[in-house]
Structures are given as structure tokens and as C-alpha cells.
Amino acid sequence: MTLLQDRTAVVTGAGGGIGRGHALLLAAHGARVVVNDIDAARAAAVVAEIAAAGGQAVADGQSIAARAGAEALIAHAVRAFGGIDILVNNAGNLRDRSFLKMTDEEFDAVWLVHVKGTFWCAQAAALQMQRQGRGGVIINTTSGSHFGNFGQSNYAAAKGAIASMTYTWAIELARLGIRVNAIGPVAATQMTHGLMSAVDGKAPEQLWLPERNAPLVVYLACDEAANVSGQVFGVGGERLAHMVQPHYGKTLTREGGWTVEAIRECFQREMPAEFGSLGILGKPYPFHGGVLPPPASE
Ligand SMILES: NC(=O)c1ccc[n+]([C@@H]2O[C@H](COP(=O)([O-])OP(=O)(O)OC[C@H]3O[C@@H](n4cnc5c(N)ncnc54)[C@H](O)[C@@H]3O)[C@@H](O)[C@H]2O)c1
């Protein structure tokens, strides 16, 4: 069963981890794949794996953390395979640090690769898809971290921005036949090394195989998913979840608008019961008792 025969796919950050899994399965489904990674040797090794399995791929060592690199990557796909049909924005990095200690360098390094890299690659790819006139597919990579996660101001902000760009591009690019979705994967990779725990005596590497994220990418890329755009899915392990788009919840209206007094009169009665879980771990709202100043030190 080859769902992507004669399509060309670009996967960023595909020299290892989750992106490698995407590249291998896209190729197994007939796509010609540009395997991008800033670590060119690892990208070349993935190309060799694809070739050994009878697929078609080329390696690309551009950094997507610069507009010129992103544009050169898409141009490489056009040069090697005549165009681009599928872009998977997967490249990523981490610079975790608690909020009060995070530096500008740590914030900017993550923002650049995830947000600007995704923006530059998608824009170059969509412009090429527009020239080709046959539509296309963009799949971004977000994370449940964008719900909030300790030590990840930079990464949570970047992944939230990627989800927001996904919604926006789905709205803007539909007229060109371009679908835009995102996945929030989970995998034991070099990125999460030391951050995941064993469950029931099983090591993270056994539970969270990077390649288990790839089948959804193949499905979202194929024509059967023509009715799927602007959606985000949690995937990884044995899970396939719809990640619900933020939307307005309980809404109160007041003729003439709100005053502080009117808000004080009804807020505590109406709103706190609506506060759902907070953060990636889905813990019930933890602040019903109030967030109070620390006790004065003796
Ligand atoms: N592993 C998880 O549990 C998890 C969870 C949520 C989201 N994600 C996201 O999935 C994606 C893949 O993560 P992974 O776990 O496979 O990590 P990984 O570190 O194994 O893979 C990321 C790859 O991106 C490459 N890369 C980094 N900067 C680049 C650049 N400027 N240009 C080109 N390539 C670059 C790296 O060399 C690396 O090979 C990332 O976007 C990550 O944020 C991962």
C-alpha cells in the first residue's frame, strides 16, 4: 500500500529521532524524501537507510534557523525531484531553564529554530506549492508543552506559536489547496534523554519509540485526509488524540459592558468553577485556595 506515490516530501531535522521515523515511513509509502538535518552526516545515514529499503531520498544539511537555509532547502527539493508536495516541519532544540533564570540567548535559540524555522520553511514551501498549482500538505510539530510546562517558557511559547500559525495558515492557504495540520508527538530521543520515566519496569526507549509518530504524518499527508486542516493531534506510544483548539468557554454578557463592581458581583460565583486543568500534566486547577505571598521569613 503506497499512499504517497510520486509525491515529494521534505522533513526537517530528520537525521534522527522522530524526524527519521517520518522520513523512513514517507519513503516506504512511495514519497521521494529530502532528509534535512543540520547534522549532515546523520541525514546522509537516513538517506542510505531509505535507499537500502528501495526508496528515493537525498540529504540536505541546511540549517532551517535562517531564511536563506530554509529557502535553499525547498530549492533543493525542486532541483532534486522537480517540486514539493509535503513539508514536515520537525526540527527542534531545547534550552530548558526555570523562568526567573532564563536568559535571552536561551529564549532566542529556541524561538529561532522552532518558530522562525517553521515560518521560513512553510512560507518557502507554500510559495512553491502555489507556483505548482496542485495544492500540498504542511505538517508542523507542536507539543503538549504549550499548555504550560515547568522550565519551558521558551519552548512552550514556541510550540504555542506553532499551533497558532497552524490555525492561521490553514485558513489562509485553503484557497490554494494546501492543508496545514500539526502533531504533538512523544518519543524517547536525544531531546528527551533523561527527562522520561520508566513505567511498569519498561524503559522510555521501549515505550516511546520515535517511529510510532510517523503513521499519523503519512495519513495526514495522503489524499484521504483531504477534509483535515487546521487541526492538531497528540500522538506517540499507543495514543492518537485530537488536541482541542483553544476556544471561548463560559461567556457572560452585560448590557452596556462591564464595570469593576459588576465583575466583583458575579466573578467568584460564575468563573472559578470553569477553570480546568493547568499544564501539560493535566493536573486539576491547583489554585482554588489562592496564590498568596510566601510567609514572611523569621
Ligand atoms: N521527543 C518528544 O517527546 C517530543 C515531544 C513533543 C514535541 N517534540 C518535537 O518533535 C520534534 C523532533 O524532536 P526529537 O525528539 O526527534 O528530537 P531530536 O533532537 O532527536 O531531533 C531534532 C533534530 O532537529 C535537528 N535540528 C536542530 N536544529 C536544526 C536546524 N537549525 N536545522 C536543521 N535541523 C536542525 C537536530 O540536529 C536533530 O536531529 C521537535 O520539534 C520537538 O520539539 C518532541
Ligand as a Chemical Component Dictionary entry (heavy atoms), coordinates in Angstrom:
data_LIG
# 
_chem_comp.id                   LIG 
_chem_comp.type                 NON-POLYMER 
_chem_comp.pdbx_formal_charge   0 
_chem_comp.three_letter_code    LIG 
# 
loop_
_chem_comp_atom.comp_id 
_chem_comp_atom.atom_id 
_chem_comp_atom.alt_atom_id 
_chem_comp_atom.type_symbol 
_chem_comp_atom.charge 
_chem_comp_atom.model_Cartn_x 
_chem_comp_atom.model_Cartn_y 
_chem_comp_atom.model_Cartn_z 
_chem_comp_atom.pdbx_ordinal 
LIG N1  N1  N 0  10.606 13.752 21.822 1  
LIG C1  C1  C 0  9.435  14.167 22.321 2  
LIG O1  O1  O 0  8.842  13.556 23.248 3  
LIG C2  C2  C 0  8.774  15.379 21.728 4  
LIG C3  C3  C 0  7.600  15.863 22.350 5  
LIG C4  C4  C 0  6.942  16.954 21.794 6  
LIG C5  C5  C 0  7.474  17.553 20.658 7  
LIG N2  N2  N 1  8.628  17.087 20.097 8  
LIG C6  C6  C 0  9.127  17.775 18.902 9  
LIG O2  O2  O 0  9.401  16.803 17.903 10 
LIG C7  C7  C 0  10.446 17.300 17.053 11 
LIG C8  C8  C 0  11.549 16.253 16.936 12 
LIG O3  O3  O 0  12.119 16.055 18.213 13 
LIG P1  P1  P 0  13.008 14.777 18.612 14 
LIG O4  O4  O 0  12.551 14.350 19.948 15 
LIG O5  O5  O -1 13.051 13.811 17.482 16 
LIG O6  O6  O 0  14.429 15.481 18.820 17 
LIG P2  P2  P 0  15.852 15.209 18.137 18 
LIG O7  O7  O 0  16.796 16.096 18.842 19 
LIG O8  O8  O 0  16.131 13.745 18.094 20 
LIG O9  O9  O 0  15.622 15.694 16.642 21 
LIG C9  C9  C 0  15.648 17.046 16.268 22 
LIG C10 C10 C 0  16.547 17.167 15.069 23 
LIG O10 O10 O 0  16.490 18.535 14.606 24 
LIG C11 C11 C 0  17.781 18.845 14.144 25 
LIG N3  N3  N 0  17.945 20.301 14.104 26 
LIG C12 C12 C 0  18.080 21.149 15.164 27 
LIG N4  N4  N 0  18.261 22.402 14.727 28 
LIG C13 C13 C 0  18.210 22.347 13.372 29 
LIG C14 C14 C 0  18.337 23.328 12.364 30 
LIG N5  N5  N 0  18.555 24.620 12.671 31 
LIG N6  N6  N 0  18.245 22.954 11.058 32 
LIG C15 C15 C 0  18.040 21.649 10.757 33 
LIG N7  N7  N 0  17.935 20.661 11.675 34 
LIG C16 C16 C 0  18.020 21.030 12.967 35 
LIG C17 C17 C 0  18.713 18.166 15.125 36 
LIG O11 O11 O 0  20.031 18.003 14.588 37 
LIG C18 C18 C 0  18.010 16.852 15.389 38 
LIG O12 O12 O 0  18.459 15.807 14.531 39 
LIG C19 C19 C 0  10.900 18.624 17.683 40 
LIG O13 O13 O 0  10.230 19.696 17.044 41 
LIG C20 C20 C 0  10.424 18.509 19.118 42 
LIG O14 O14 O 0  10.248 19.779 19.731 43 
LIG C21 C21 C 0  9.285  16.022 20.623 44 
# 
loop_
_chem_comp_bond.comp_id 
_chem_comp_bond.atom_id_1 
_chem_comp_bond.atom_id_2 
_chem_comp_bond.value_order 
_chem_comp_bond.pdbx_ordinal 
LIG N1  C1  SING 1  
LIG C1  O1  DOUB 2  
LIG C1  C2  SING 3  
LIG C2  C3  SING 4  
LIG C2  C21 DOUB 5  
LIG C3  C4  DOUB 6  
LIG C4  C5  SING 7  
LIG C5  N2  DOUB 8  
LIG N2  C6  SING 9  
LIG N2  C21 SING 10 
LIG C6  O2  SING 11 
LIG C6  C20 SING 12 
LIG O2  C7  SING 13 
LIG C7  C8  SING 14 
LIG C7  C19 SING 15 
LIG C8  O3  SING 16 
LIG O3  P1  SING 17 
LIG P1  O4  DOUB 18 
LIG P1  O5  SING 19 
LIG P1  O6  SING 20 
LIG O6  P2  SING 21 
LIG P2  O7  DOUB 22 
LIG P2  O8  SING 23 
LIG P2  O9  SING 24 
LIG O9  C9  SING 25 
LIG C9  C10 SING 26 
LIG C10 O10 SING 27 
LIG C10 C18 SING 28 
LIG O10 C11 SING 29 
LIG C11 N3  SING 30 
LIG C11 C17 SING 31 
LIG N3  C12 SING 32 
LIG N3  C16 SING 33 
LIG C12 N4  DOUB 34 
LIG N4  C13 SING 35 
LIG C13 C14 SING 36 
LIG C13 C16 DOUB 37 
LIG C14 N5  SING 38 
LIG C14 N6  DOUB 39 
LIG N6  C15 SING 40 
LIG C15 N7  DOUB 41 
LIG N7  C16 SING 42 
LIG C17 O11 SING 43 
LIG C17 C18 SING 44 
LIG C18 O12 SING 45 
LIG C19 O13 SING 46 
LIG C19 C20 SING 47 
LIG C20 O14 SING 48 
# 
